[in-house]
Amino acid sequence: MSALLAAVDVLNDRLIAADAIGEALDLAGGDNAPAWVSVFKNQIEAIREASEALECLVRGIGVVDPDEAKRNGIEGVSP
């Protein structure tokens, strides 16, 4: 496995852990979870979407929509 693919795998593992932390914080806060918990979870989701686009590019699978890639800060993707 290339170093780039290994790095994408590590990123995915870290995102899974961050998502689990966000869910735990949300559950711990109950109905009155602090607003920053929602912000945290939204940022994790945005990073996950960018990671998914990156993984598609690295692995050469699927098609990454150029507009979606640009929104996620990935340059050089052509239609």
Steps between C-alpha positions, in 0.01 A plus 500: 500500500630841414573753771217717365245219529626421849457866598141498367431188708637671812288808425191280475584333833541839668170622354321195639646575843409870479146412395468263798619779731242736350223246552610440860503874571157534344360216711666633816343841442154352459237749392718788618828423323718810459490663156869422445414128490292561188777713349751222574279237336437721195873556453570127526238437231653765272847347548357153432350621171832652395679181604261292291568716194874470560478125539310470171773697327783300659345163437370595155151381586174667420465843358563810704276788402733793421269746677490279810878463494543877473262557793719264703818684404628242252652667195589354162193281449368535148157396370 
